[in-house]
Amino acid sequence: MIKSELVQKIADANPHLYQRDVENIVNAILEQVVSALARGDRVELRGFGAFSVKKREARTGRNPRTGKQVDVSEKAVPYFKTGKEMRERLNGQA
Amino acid sequence: MAGKTVTRADLCEAVYQQVGLSRTESAQLVEAVLSEIADCLASGETVKLSSFGSFVVREKGQRVGRNPKTGEEVPIAPRRVMVFKPSSILKNRINGRTGGEGDDD
């Protein structure tokens, strides 16, 4: 499923809303998650999962093609941990 | 790290502020969006949200684990897990950059 299909499904279930509104709703939700992570905050959605940001130290990497050493600077990466209920649903227990 | 935790309530507030529906309806729609995504994943399908990232369901085979406390071997049954692959736009935003170009590891 891609974003437009998600919007379509929600719009079909809510005929009183314009598709445009549903698009704005989905985008507002995603933007909240992104901007929270950009601030370094956590996002916890019970039953679904939690997003957080993890720091990666600077390290010396290698270009796998040439074998040359390259300095990789410190960076932050987004991380998602699946919630308990979601984990159970994936395995047909809920 | 900053320490604040964003929850459903914050997502509802954002929808309320930006879309102009009632608070109750905003909350219902946030829930509808999350459960639509969850249903799709539970059925084993990938969910791709452009400029955000994608959620992919992966099958894990059976393996032998160990109880870290007792050292006892325990079989871990085959199971399904979901992983989140952030888009490069998301990765760049988190590192204080804008746009979707740049390292894509």
N, CA and C atoms of all chains as a GROMACS GRO file, in nm:
protein
  597
    1MET      N    1   0.085  -0.119   0.000
    1MET     CA    2   0.000   0.000   0.000
    1MET      C    3   0.089   0.124   0.000
    2ILE      N    4   0.056   0.219  -0.084
    2ILE     CA    5   0.130   0.344  -0.085
    2ILE      C    6   0.041   0.455  -0.028
    3LYS      N    7   0.100   0.573  -0.010
    3LYS     CA    8   0.029   0.680   0.060
    3LYS      C    9  -0.106   0.714  -0.005
    4SER      N   10  -0.108   0.723  -0.139
    4SER     CA   11  -0.233   0.760  -0.207
    4SER      C   12  -0.341   0.654  -0.184
    5GLU      N   13  -0.302   0.528  -0.174
    5GLU     CA   14  -0.400   0.422  -0.147
    5GLU      C   15  -0.453   0.430  -0.005
    6LEU      N   16  -0.364   0.466   0.087
    6LEU     CA   17  -0.405   0.487   0.226
    6LEU      C   18  -0.508   0.600   0.233
    7VAL      N   19  -0.477   0.711   0.165
    7VAL     CA   20  -0.568   0.826   0.162
    7VAL      C   21  -0.702   0.784   0.103
    8GLN      N   22  -0.699   0.708  -0.007
    8GLN     CA   23  -0.822   0.664  -0.072
    8GLN      C   24  -0.909   0.580   0.022
    9LYS      N   25  -0.845   0.488   0.095
    9LYS     CA   26  -0.919   0.402   0.187
    9LYS      C   27  -0.988   0.482   0.297
   10ILE      N   28  -0.914   0.577   0.354
   10ILE     CA   29  -0.971   0.659   0.462
   10ILE      C   30  -1.083   0.747   0.404
   11ALA      N   31  -1.062   0.799   0.284
   11ALA     CA   32  -1.163   0.884   0.220
   11ALA      C   33  -1.290   0.804   0.191
   12ASP      N   34  -1.274   0.680   0.145
   12ASP     CA   35  -1.391   0.595   0.117
   12ASP      C   36  -1.471   0.568   0.244
   13ALA      N   37  -1.400   0.554   0.358
   13ALA     CA   38  -1.469   0.525   0.483
   13ALA      C   39  -1.529   0.651   0.545
   14ASN      N   40  -1.491   0.769   0.494
   14ASN     CA   41  -1.542   0.896   0.550
   14ASN      C   42  -1.593   0.985   0.438
   15PRO      N   43  -1.709   0.947   0.380
   15PRO     CA   44  -1.757   1.018   0.260
   15PRO      C   45  -1.786   1.168   0.283
   16HIS      N   46  -1.797   1.208   0.409
   16HIS     CA   47  -1.824   1.351   0.435
   16HIS      C   48  -1.698   1.436   0.423
   17LEU      N   49  -1.580   1.373   0.405
   17LEU     CA   50  -1.456   1.450   0.394
   17LEU      C   51  -1.410   1.455   0.250
   18TYR      N   52  -1.349   1.567   0.214
   18TYR     CA   53  -1.286   1.575   0.083
   18TYR      C   54  -1.158   1.494   0.085
   19GLN      N   55  -1.124   1.437  -0.030
   19GLN     CA   56  -0.999   1.362  -0.040
   19GLN      C   57  -0.882   1.451   0.000
   20ARG      N   58  -0.890   1.578  -0.038
   20ARG     CA   59  -0.789   1.678  -0.003
   20ARG      C   60  -0.766   1.686   0.149
   21ASP      N   61  -0.878   1.684   0.224
   21ASP     CA   62  -0.868   1.689   0.371
   21ASP      C   63  -0.795   1.566   0.424
   22VAL      N   64  -0.831   1.450   0.369
   22VAL     CA   65  -0.770   1.325   0.417
   22VAL      C   66  -0.620   1.327   0.389
   23GLU      N   67  -0.585   1.380   0.272
   23GLU     CA   68  -0.443   1.393   0.237
   23GLU      C   69  -0.373   1.481   0.340
   24ASN      N   70  -0.437   1.592   0.375
   24ASN     CA   71  -0.379   1.682   0.476
   24ASN      C   72  -0.366   1.616   0.612
   25ILE      N   73  -0.462   1.531   0.646
   25ILE     CA   74  -0.458   1.461   0.774
   25ILE      C   75  -0.338   1.366   0.779
   26VAL      N   76  -0.325   1.286   0.673
   26VAL     CA   77  -0.214   1.190   0.668
   26VAL      C   78  -0.080   1.265   0.671
   27ASN      N   79  -0.072   1.372   0.593
   27ASN     CA   80   0.054   1.449   0.591
   27ASN      C   81   0.082   1.516   0.724
   28ALA      N   82  -0.022   1.565   0.792
   28ALA     CA   83  -0.002   1.630   0.923
   28ALA      C   84   0.052   1.528   1.023
   29ILE      N   85   0.000   1.407   1.018
   29ILE     CA   86   0.046   1.303   1.111
   29ILE      C   87   0.193   1.270   1.084
   30LEU      N   88   0.226   1.247   0.957
   30LEU     CA   89   0.364   1.211   0.923
   30LEU      C   90   0.459   1.326   0.956
   31GLU      N   91   0.415   1.449   0.930
   31GLU     CA   92   0.501   1.565   0.956
   31GLU      C   93   0.528   1.580   1.107
   32GLN      N   94   0.428   1.550   1.189
   32GLN     CA   95   0.449   1.554   1.334
   32GLN      C   96   0.559   1.456   1.376
   33VAL      N   97   0.554   1.336   1.318
   33VAL     CA   98   0.653   1.235   1.352
   33VAL      C   99   0.792   1.281   1.308
   34VAL      N  100   0.800   1.330   1.183
   34VAL     CA  101   0.929   1.374   1.130
   34VAL      C  102   0.986   1.490   1.212
   35SER      N  103   0.901   1.590   1.242
   35SER     CA  104   0.958   1.706   1.312
   35SER      C  105   0.994   1.672   1.456
   36ALA      N  106   0.920   1.579   1.517
   36ALA     CA  107   0.957   1.535   1.652
   36ALA      C  108   1.096   1.471   1.649
   37LEU      N  109   1.117   1.382   1.551
   37LEU     CA  110   1.247   1.315   1.540
   37LEU      C  111   1.357   1.414   1.508
   38ALA      N  112   1.326   1.514   1.426
   38ALA     CA  113   1.426   1.615   1.390
   38ALA      C  114   1.468   1.695   1.514
   39ARG      N  115   1.376   1.710   1.611
   39ARG     CA  116   1.410   1.778   1.737
   39ARG      C  117   1.483   1.685   1.833
   40GLY      N  118   1.486   1.556   1.800
   40GLY     CA  119   1.549   1.459   1.889
   40GLY      C  120   1.451   1.398   1.986
   41ASP      N  121   1.322   1.425   1.968
   41ASP     CA  122   1.219   1.367   2.056
   41ASP      C  123   1.184   1.225   2.011
   42ARG      N  124   1.117   1.155   2.100
   42ARG     CA  125   1.066   1.021   2.071
   42ARG      C  126   0.920   1.033   2.029
   43VAL      N  127   0.871   0.938   1.953
   43VAL     CA  128   0.729   0.934   1.921
   43VAL      C  129   0.680   0.796   1.961
   44GLU      N  130   0.583   0.793   2.054
   44GLU     CA  131   0.536   0.664   2.101
   44GLU      C  132   0.389   0.648   2.068
   45LEU      N  133   0.357   0.548   1.986
   45LEU     CA  134   0.219   0.522   1.949
   45LEU      C  135   0.183   0.384   2.001
   46ARG      N  136   0.120   0.383   2.118
   46ARG     CA  137   0.085   0.258   2.185
   46ARG      C  138   0.013   0.162   2.092
   47GLY      N  139   0.056   0.037   2.095
   47GLY     CA  140  -0.010  -0.064   2.015
   47GLY      C  141   0.047  -0.073   1.874
   48PHE      N  142   0.114   0.034   1.830
   48PHE     CA  143   0.172   0.034   1.697
   48PHE      C  144   0.324   0.022   1.706
   49GLY      N  145   0.385   0.120   1.771
   49GLY     CA  146   0.530   0.116   1.788
   49GLY      C  147   0.584   0.251   1.828
   50ALA      N  148   0.715   0.261   1.841
   50ALA     CA  149   0.776   0.387   1.883
   50ALA      C  150   0.893   0.422   1.792
   51PHE      N  151   0.900   0.550   1.757
   51PHE     CA  152   1.011   0.601   1.677
   51PHE      C  153   1.106   0.675   1.770
   52SER      N  154   1.236   0.656   1.749
   52SER     CA  155   1.333   0.733   1.825
   52SER      C  156   1.453   0.760   1.736
   53VAL      N  157   1.545   0.838   1.789
   53VAL     CA  158   1.664   0.874   1.713
   53VAL      C  159   1.785   0.817   1.784
   54LYS      N  160   1.870   0.750   1.711
   54LYS     CA  161   1.992   0.697   1.770
   54LYS      C  162   2.113   0.765   1.709
   55LYS      N  163   2.209   0.792   1.794
   55LYS     CA  164   2.333   0.856   1.749
   55LYS      C  165   2.432   0.751   1.700
   56ARG      N  166   2.496   0.781   1.590
   56ARG     CA  167   2.605   0.695   1.541
   56ARG      C  168   2.733   0.777   1.550
   57GLU      N  169   2.834   0.719   1.618
   57GLU     CA  170   2.962   0.788   1.632
   57GLU      C  171   3.031   0.802   1.496
   58ALA      N  172   3.119   0.899   1.488
   58ALA     CA  173   3.203   0.911   1.369
   58ALA      C  174   3.290   0.787   1.360
   59ARG      N  175   3.318   0.741   1.239
   59ARG     CA  176   3.401   0.623   1.225
   59ARG      C  177   3.478   0.631   1.094
   60THR      N  178   3.575   0.544   1.082
   60THR     CA  179   3.648   0.537   0.957
   60THR      C  180   3.591   0.422   0.877
   61GLY      N  181   3.536   0.454   0.762
   61GLY     CA  182   3.477   0.350   0.680
   61GLY      C  183   3.567   0.323   0.561
   62ARG      N  184   3.519   0.236   0.475
   62ARG     CA  185   3.596   0.203   0.356
   62ARG      C  186   3.504   0.205   0.236
   63ASN      N  187   3.552   0.259   0.129
   63ASN     CA  188   3.477   0.251   0.005
   63ASN      C  189   3.486   0.105  -0.040
   64PRO      N  190   3.373   0.034  -0.043
   64PRO     CA  191   3.379  -0.110  -0.072
   64PRO      C  192   3.432  -0.139  -0.211
   65ARG      N  193   3.421  -0.044  -0.302
   65ARG     CA  194   3.468  -0.069  -0.437
   65ARG      C  195   3.620  -0.052  -0.450
   66THR      N  196   3.670   0.055  -0.388
   66THR     CA  197   3.813   0.083  -0.405
   66THR      C  198   3.896   0.041  -0.284
   67GLY      N  199   3.830   0.016  -0.170
   67GLY     CA  200   3.902  -0.021  -0.050
   67GLY      C  201   3.968   0.098   0.018
   68LYS      N  202   3.946   0.218  -0.038
   68LYS     CA  203   4.005   0.338   0.021
   68LYS      C  204   3.936   0.377   0.151
   69GLN      N  205   4.012   0.427   0.247
   69GLN     CA  206   3.952   0.470   0.374
   69GLN      C  207   3.881   0.603   0.357
   70VAL      N  208   3.765   0.615   0.421
   70VAL     CA  209   3.694   0.743   0.421
   70VAL      C  210   3.645   0.773   0.562
   71ASP      N  211   3.647   0.898   0.598
   71ASP     CA  212   3.597   0.936   0.730
   71ASP      C  213   3.447   0.953   0.723
   72VAL      N  214   3.376   0.882   0.808
   72VAL     CA  215   3.231   0.898   0.815
   72VAL      C  216   3.203   0.979   0.941
   73SER      N  217   3.138   1.095   0.924
   73SER     CA  218   3.117   1.180   1.040
   73SER      C  219   3.000   1.129   1.125
   74GLU      N  220   2.992   1.178   1.245
   74GLU     CA  221   2.886   1.142   1.339
   74GLU      C  222   2.750   1.173   1.277
   75LYS      N  223   2.654   1.087   1.298
   75LYS     CA  224   2.521   1.116   1.245
   75LYS      C  225   2.413   1.054   1.333
   76ALA      N  226   2.290   1.096   1.307
   76ALA     CA  227   2.176   1.043   1.381
   76ALA      C  228   2.092   0.960   1.285
   77VAL      N  229   2.039   0.847   1.332
   77VAL     CA  230   1.954   0.765   1.246
   77VAL      C  231   1.819   0.740   1.314
   78PRO      N  232   1.711   0.741   1.236
   78PRO     CA  233   1.580   0.711   1.293
   78PRO      C  234   1.571   0.562   1.322
   79TYR      N  235   1.499   0.527   1.428
   79TYR     CA  236   1.486   0.389   1.468
   79TYR      C  237   1.341   0.362   1.505
   80PHE      N  238   1.289   0.247   1.464
   80PHE     CA  239   1.150   0.213   1.496
   80PHE      C  240   1.147   0.081   1.571
   81LYS      N  241   1.076   0.080   1.682
   81LYS     CA  242   1.059  -0.045   1.757
   81LYS      C  243   0.911  -0.081   1.753
   82THR      N  244   0.882  -0.200   1.704
   82THR     CA  245   0.743  -0.244   1.691
   82THR      C  246   0.677  -0.259   1.828
   83GLY      N  247   0.555  -0.213   1.840
   83GLY     CA  248   0.481  -0.224   1.965
   83GLY      C  249   0.436  -0.368   1.990
   84LYS      N  250   0.402  -0.395   2.115
   84LYS     CA  251   0.368  -0.531   2.155
   84LYS      C  252   0.246  -0.585   2.080
   85GLU      N  253   0.142  -0.504   2.076
   85GLU     CA  254   0.019  -0.549   2.013
   85GLU      C  255   0.040  -0.575   1.864
   86MET      N  256   0.118  -0.487   1.801
   86MET     CA  257   0.148  -0.502   1.658
   86MET      C  258   0.228  -0.630   1.633
   87ARG      N  259   0.326  -0.655   1.722
   87ARG     CA  260   0.408  -0.774   1.709
   87ARG      C  261   0.321  -0.900   1.716
   88GLU      N  262   0.224  -0.895   1.808
   88GLU     CA  263   0.134  -1.010   1.823
   88GLU      C  264   0.043  -1.025   1.700
   89ARG      N  265  -0.003  -0.911   1.649
   89ARG     CA  266  -0.090  -0.918   1.531
   89ARG      C  267  -0.017  -0.976   1.410
   90LEU      N  268   0.111  -0.941   1.395
   90LEU     CA  269   0.189  -0.993   1.282
   90LEU      C  270   0.197  -1.144   1.286
   91ASN      N  271   0.185  -1.198   1.408
   91ASN     CA  272   0.194  -1.342   1.422
   91ASN      C  273   0.058  -1.406   1.454
   92GLY      N  274  -0.045  -1.335   1.415
   92GLY     CA  275  -0.180  -1.389   1.424
   92GLY      C  276  -0.230  -1.421   1.563
   93GLN      N  277  -0.181  -1.347   1.663
   93GLN     CA  278  -0.224  -1.374   1.801
   93GLN      C  279  -0.323  -1.272   1.854
   94ALA      N  280  -0.359  -1.174   1.772
   94ALA     CA  281  -0.452  -1.073   1.824
   94ALA      C  282  -0.556  -1.036   1.719
   95MET      N  283   1.950   1.292   2.507
   95MET     CA  284   1.867   1.350   2.402
   95MET      C  285   1.747   1.425   2.461
   96ALA      N  286   1.680   1.504   2.382
   96ALA     CA  287   1.580   1.600   2.428
   96ALA      C  288   1.477   1.547   2.528
   97GLY      N  289   1.443   1.419   2.518
   97GLY     CA  290   1.361   1.363   2.625
   97GLY      C  291   1.211   1.378   2.618
   98LYS      N  292   1.160   1.463   2.530
   98LYS     CA  293   1.015   1.474   2.523
   98LYS      C  294   0.959   1.358   2.440
   99THR      N  295   0.839   1.313   2.475
   99THR     CA  296   0.777   1.206   2.398
   99THR      C  297   0.649   1.254   2.334
  100VAL      N  298   0.642   1.238   2.204
  100VAL     CA  299   0.522   1.276   2.128
  100VAL      C  300   0.429   1.155   2.126
  101THR      N  301   0.301   1.179   2.152
  101THR     CA  302   0.205   1.069   2.155
  101THR      C  303   0.087   1.097   2.061
  102ARG      N  304  -0.009   1.005   2.063
  102ARG     CA  305  -0.130   1.023   1.984
  102ARG      C  306  -0.195   1.159   2.006
  103ALA      N  307  -0.195   1.203   2.132
  103ALA     CA  308  -0.259   1.331   2.164
  103ALA      C  309  -0.198   1.445   2.082
  104ASP      N  310  -0.065   1.441   2.063
  104ASP     CA  311   0.002   1.546   1.985
  104ASP      C  312  -0.034   1.536   1.837
  105LEU      N  313  -0.048   1.414   1.788
  105LEU     CA  314  -0.087   1.396   1.648
  105LEU      C  315  -0.229   1.448   1.627
  106CYS      N  316  -0.317   1.418   1.722
  106CYS     CA  317  -0.456   1.464   1.714
  106CYS      C  318  -0.461   1.616   1.713
  107GLU      N  319  -0.381   1.677   1.801
  107GLU     CA  320  -0.376   1.822   1.810
  107GLU      C  321  -0.332   1.883   1.677
  108ALA      N  322  -0.231   1.823   1.614
  108ALA     CA  323  -0.180   1.874   1.486
  108ALA      C  324  -0.288   1.864   1.378
  109VAL      N  325  -0.360   1.752   1.376
  109VAL     CA  326  -0.467   1.735   1.278
  109VAL      C  327  -0.577   1.837   1.305
  110TYR      N  328  -0.611   1.854   1.432
  110TYR     CA  329  -0.713   1.952   1.472
  110TYR      C  330  -0.676   2.093   1.427
  111GLN      N  331  -0.550   2.131   1.452
  111GLN     CA  332  -0.503   2.265   1.416
  111GLN      C  333  -0.499   2.287   1.265
  112GLN      N  334  -0.457   2.185   1.192
  112GLN     CA  335  -0.429   2.206   1.050
  112GLN      C  336  -0.546   2.175   0.959
  113VAL      N  337  -0.638   2.091   1.002
  113VAL     CA  338  -0.744   2.051   0.911
  113VAL      C  339  -0.879   2.112   0.947
  114GLY      N  340  -0.894   2.153   1.071
  114GLY     CA  341  -1.017   2.222   1.108
  114GLY      C  342  -1.136   2.132   1.132
  115LEU      N  343  -1.112   2.008   1.174
  115LEU     CA  344  -1.221   1.921   1.216
  115LEU      C  345  -1.232   1.932   1.368
  116SER      N  346  -1.337   1.875   1.425
  116SER     CA  347  -1.348   1.878   1.571
  116SER      C  348  -1.238   1.793   1.633
  117ARG      N  349  -1.214   1.815   1.763
  117ARG     CA  350  -1.110   1.735   1.830
  117ARG      C  351  -1.145   1.588   1.828
  118THR      N  352  -1.274   1.558   1.851
  118THR     CA  353  -1.317   1.417   1.852
  118THR      C  354  -1.291   1.352   1.717
  119GLU      N  355  -1.330   1.424   1.612
  119GLU     CA  356  -1.314   1.365   1.480
  119GLU      C  357  -1.166   1.355   1.442
  120SER      N  358  -1.087   1.453   1.482
  120SER     CA  359  -0.943   1.446   1.456
  120SER      C  360  -0.884   1.321   1.519
  121ALA      N  361  -0.925   1.295   1.643
  121ALA     CA  362  -0.874   1.177   1.714
  121ALA      C  363  -0.916   1.049   1.642
  122GLN      N  364  -1.041   1.045   1.595
  122GLN     CA  365  -1.089   0.926   1.525
  122GLN      C  366  -1.011   0.903   1.396
  123LEU      N  367  -0.976   1.013   1.328
  123LEU     CA  368  -0.904   0.996   1.202
  123LEU      C  369  -0.761   0.954   1.222
  124VAL      N  370  -0.697   1.004   1.328
  124VAL     CA  371  -0.560   0.960   1.358
  124VAL      C  372  -0.562   0.809   1.382
  125GLU      N  373  -0.663   0.765   1.458
  125GLU     CA  374  -0.679   0.623   1.487
  125GLU      C  375  -0.704   0.543   1.359
  126ALA      N  376  -0.787   0.598   1.272
  126ALA     CA  377  -0.819   0.529   1.146
  126ALA      C  378  -0.695   0.512   1.059
  127VAL      N  379  -0.612   0.616   1.054
  127VAL     CA  380  -0.489   0.609   0.974
  127VAL      C  381  -0.396   0.502   1.030
  128LEU      N  382  -0.376   0.504   1.162
  128LEU     CA  383  -0.287   0.406   1.223
  128LEU      C  384  -0.339   0.264   1.205
  129SER      N  385  -0.470   0.245   1.222
  129SER     CA  386  -0.518   0.108   1.214
  129SER      C  387  -0.521   0.058   1.069
  130GLU      N  388  -0.539   0.149   0.976
  130GLU     CA  389  -0.531   0.109   0.834
  130GLU      C  390  -0.390   0.058   0.802
  131ILE      N  391  -0.290   0.131   0.850
  131ILE     CA  392  -0.150   0.089   0.830
  131ILE      C  393  -0.125  -0.045   0.899
  132ALA      N  394  -0.172  -0.057   1.023
  132ALA     CA  395  -0.152  -0.180   1.100
  132ALA      C  396  -0.220  -0.300   1.033
  133ASP      N  397  -0.343  -0.280   0.984
  133ASP     CA  398  -0.417  -0.389   0.919
  133ASP      C  399  -0.341  -0.439   0.797
  134CYS      N  400  -0.292  -0.343   0.720
  134CYS     CA  401  -0.220  -0.376   0.598
  134CYS      C  402  -0.096  -0.459   0.630
  135LEU      N  403  -0.021  -0.417   0.732
  135LEU     CA  404   0.099  -0.490   0.772
  135LEU      C  405   0.065  -0.627   0.828
  136ALA      N  406  -0.043  -0.634   0.906
  136ALA     CA  407  -0.083  -0.762   0.964
  136ALA      C  408  -0.116  -0.862   0.855
  137SER      N  409  -0.162  -0.811   0.739
  137SER     CA  410  -0.191  -0.902   0.627
  137SER      C  411  -0.065  -0.936   0.549
  138GLY      N  412   0.048  -0.880   0.592
  138GLY     CA  413   0.175  -0.915   0.529
  138GLY      C  414   0.220  -0.820   0.420
  139GLU      N  415   0.139  -0.716   0.395
  139GLU     CA  416   0.170  -0.624   0.287
  139GLU      C  417   0.261  -0.510   0.332
  140THR      N  418   0.350  -0.465   0.243
  140THR     CA  419   0.438  -0.351   0.270
  140THR      C  420   0.359  -0.220   0.263
  141VAL      N  421   0.392  -0.125   0.348
  141VAL     CA  422   0.330   0.008   0.343
  141VAL      C  423   0.438   0.110   0.311
  142LYS      N  424   0.423   0.178   0.197
  142LYS     CA  425   0.522   0.278   0.156
  142LYS      C  426   0.463   0.416   0.166
  143LEU      N  427   0.524   0.502   0.248
  143LEU     CA  428   0.474   0.637   0.263
  143LEU      C  429   0.582   0.732   0.211
  144SER      N  430   0.560   0.784   0.092
  144SER     CA  431   0.665   0.859   0.026
  144SER      C  432   0.709   0.978   0.110
  145SER      N  433   0.837   1.006   0.105
  145SER     CA  434   0.908   1.109   0.181
  145SER      C  435   0.914   1.081   0.331
  146PHE      N  436   0.850   0.973   0.376
  146PHE     CA  437   0.858   0.934   0.517
  146PHE      C  438   0.943   0.807   0.530
  147GLY      N  439   0.893   0.700   0.470
  147GLY     CA  440   0.967   0.574   0.477
  147GLY      C  441   0.872   0.459   0.449
  148SER      N  442   0.921   0.336   0.460
  148SER     CA  443   0.830   0.224   0.439
  148SER      C  444   0.841   0.123   0.551
  149PHE      N  445   0.728   0.056   0.575
  149PHE     CA  446   0.721  -0.052   0.673
  149PHE      C  447   0.714  -0.182   0.594
  150VAL      N  448   0.805  -0.271   0.625
  150VAL     CA  449   0.814  -0.396   0.551
  150VAL      C  450   0.799  -0.513   0.649
  151VAL      N  451   0.723  -0.615   0.609
  151VAL     CA  452   0.707  -0.734   0.693
  151VAL      C  453   0.809  -0.838   0.648
  152ARG      N  454   0.882  -0.890   0.743
  152ARG     CA  455   0.983  -0.993   0.710
  152ARG      C  456   0.956  -1.121   0.785
  153GLU      N  457   0.984  -1.234   0.718
  153GLU     CA  458   0.967  -1.364   0.781
  153GLU      C  459   1.101  -1.406   0.842
  154LYS      N  460   1.099  -1.443   0.968
  154LYS     CA  461   1.221  -1.490   1.032
  154LYS      C  462   1.213  -1.641   1.049
  155GLY      N  463   1.319  -1.708   1.016
  155GLY     CA  464   1.321  -1.853   1.031
  155GLY      C  465   1.341  -1.894   1.175
  156GLN      N  466   1.325  -2.023   1.202
  156GLN     CA  467   1.348  -2.073   1.338
  156GLN      C  468   1.497  -2.069   1.371
  157ARG      N  469   1.531  -2.037   1.495
  157ARG     CA  470   1.671  -2.043   1.535
  157ARG      C  471   1.678  -2.078   1.683
  158VAL      N  472   1.798  -2.114   1.726
  158VAL     CA  473   1.816  -2.149   1.866
  158VAL      C  474   1.860  -2.026   1.942
  159GLY      N  475   1.786  -1.992   2.045
  159GLY     CA  476   1.826  -1.880   2.129
  159GLY      C  477   1.874  -1.933   2.261
  160ARG      N  478   1.907  -1.843   2.351
  160ARG     CA  479   1.959  -1.885   2.480
  160ARG      C  480   1.901  -1.793   2.586
  161ASN      N  481   1.857  -1.850   2.693
  161ASN     CA  482   1.813  -1.767   2.806
  161ASN      C  483   1.938  -1.703   2.866
  162PRO      N  484   1.947  -1.570   2.857
  162PRO     CA  485   2.072  -1.506   2.900
  162PRO      C  486   2.098  -1.523   3.050
  163LYS      N  487   1.994  -1.547   3.125
  163LYS     CA  488   2.012  -1.561   3.269
  163LYS      C  489   2.063  -1.701   3.307
  164THR      N  490   2.004  -1.803   3.245
  164THR     CA  491   2.038  -1.939   3.284
  164THR      C  492   2.132  -2.007   3.186
  165GLY      N  493   2.149  -1.950   3.065
  165GLY     CA  494   2.234  -2.011   2.965
  165GLY      C  495   2.168  -2.127   2.894
  166GLU      N  496   2.043  -2.152   2.931
  166GLU     CA  497   1.968  -2.263   2.874
  166GLU      C  498   1.931  -2.235   2.728
  167GLU      N  499   1.942  -2.336   2.643
  167GLU     CA  500   1.903  -2.320   2.503
  167GLU      C  501   1.752  -2.328   2.489
  168VAL      N  502   1.695  -2.235   2.414
  168VAL     CA  503   1.551  -2.240   2.388
  168VAL      C  504   1.528  -2.217   2.239
  169PRO      N  505   1.440  -2.295   2.178
  169PRO     CA  506   1.412  -2.274   2.036
  169PRO      C  507   1.330  -2.147   2.018
  170ILE      N  508   1.363  -2.066   1.917
  170ILE     CA  509   1.281  -1.949   1.885
  170ILE      C  510   1.205  -1.984   1.758
  171ALA      N  511   1.073  -1.985   1.769
  171ALA     CA  512   0.988  -2.027   1.659
  171ALA      C  513   0.997  -1.929   1.542
  172PRO      N  514   0.971  -1.977   1.418
  172PRO     CA  515   0.968  -1.885   1.305
  172PRO      C  516   0.860  -1.780   1.329
  173ARG      N  517   0.885  -1.658   1.290
  173ARG     CA  518   0.786  -1.554   1.317
  173ARG      C  519   0.797  -1.442   1.216
  174ARG      N  520   0.698  -1.354   1.218
  174ARG     CA  521   0.700  -1.238   1.128
  174ARG      C  522   0.732  -1.113   1.209
  175VAL      N  523   0.818  -1.032   1.153
  175VAL     CA  524   0.850  -0.904   1.220
  175VAL      C  525   0.832  -0.793   1.118
  176MET      N  526   0.814  -0.669   1.166
  176MET     CA  527   0.811  -0.558   1.072
  176MET      C  528   0.931  -0.468   1.096
  177VAL      N  529   0.985  -0.416   0.986
  177VAL     CA  530   1.096  -0.322   0.998
  177VAL      C  531   1.059  -0.192   0.930
  178PHE      N  532   1.114  -0.084   0.983
  178PHE     CA  533   1.089   0.048   0.924
  178PHE      C  534   1.214   0.091   0.849
  179LYS      N  535   1.197   0.125   0.723
  179LYS     CA  536   1.310   0.178   0.645
  179LYS      C  537   1.285   0.326   0.622
  180PRO      N  538   1.360   0.411   0.689
  180PRO     CA  539   1.336   0.555   0.673
  180PRO      C  540   1.377   0.601   0.532
  181SER      N  541   1.304   0.699   0.480
  181SER     CA  542   1.340   0.755   0.349
  181SER      C  543   1.464   0.842   0.367
  182SER      N  544   1.531   0.874   0.258
  182SER     CA  545   1.650   0.960   0.272
  182SER      C  546   1.610   1.101   0.314
  183ILE      N  547   1.488   1.142   0.279
  183ILE     CA  548   1.440   1.274   0.323
  183ILE      C  549   1.432   1.278   0.476
  184LEU      N  550   1.377   1.172   0.534
  184LEU     CA  551   1.366   1.164   0.680
  184LEU      C  552   1.506   1.162   0.744
  185LYS      N  553   1.596   1.081   0.688
  185LYS     CA  554   1.730   1.073   0.744
  185LYS      C  555   1.800   1.209   0.738
  186ASN      N  556   1.780   1.280   0.627
  186ASN     CA  557   1.842   1.412   0.614
  186ASN      C  558   1.782   1.512   0.713
  187ARG      N  559   1.651   1.509   0.732
  187ARG     CA  560   1.586   1.601   0.825
  187ARG      C  561   1.639   1.580   0.966
  188ILE      N  562   1.661   1.456   1.003
  188ILE     CA  563   1.709   1.425   1.137
  188ILE      C  564   1.851   1.475   1.156
  189ASN      N  565   1.925   1.485   1.047
  189ASN     CA  566   2.060   1.536   1.056
  189ASN      C  567   2.068   1.684   1.020
  190GLY      N  568   1.953   1.751   1.030
  190GLY     CA  569   1.950   1.896   1.010
  190GLY      C  570   1.971   1.942   0.868
  191ARG      N  571   1.947   1.849   0.773
  191ARG     CA  572   1.957   1.890   0.633
  191ARG      C  573   1.818   1.886   0.573
  192THR      N  574   1.801   1.956   0.463
  192THR     CA  575   1.672   1.950   0.396
  192THR      C  576   1.690   1.879   0.264
  193GLY      N  577   1.577   1.836   0.207
  193GLY     CA  578   1.584   1.773   0.076
  193GLY      C  579   1.610   1.624   0.085
  194GLY      N  580   1.595   1.556  -0.029
  194GLY     CA  581   1.600   1.411  -0.029
  194GLY      C  582   1.728   1.353  -0.085
  195GLU      N  583   1.819   1.439  -0.130
  195GLU     CA  584   1.942   1.385  -0.190
  195GLU      C  585   2.040   1.350  -0.078
  196GLY      N  586   2.156   1.305  -0.118
  196GLY     CA  587   2.257   1.277  -0.016
  196GLY      C  588   2.274   1.129   0.009
  197ASP      N  589   2.347   1.094   0.114
  197ASP     CA  590   2.382   0.954   0.136
  197ASP      C  591   2.258   0.868   0.155
  198ASP      N  592   2.261   0.753   0.095
  198ASP     CA  593   2.142   0.668   0.096
  198ASP      C  594   2.182   0.528   0.141
  199ASP      N  595   2.233   0.517   0.261
  199ASP     CA  596   2.276   0.384   0.307
  199ASP      C  597   2.170   0.315   0.389
   0.00000   0.00000   0.00000
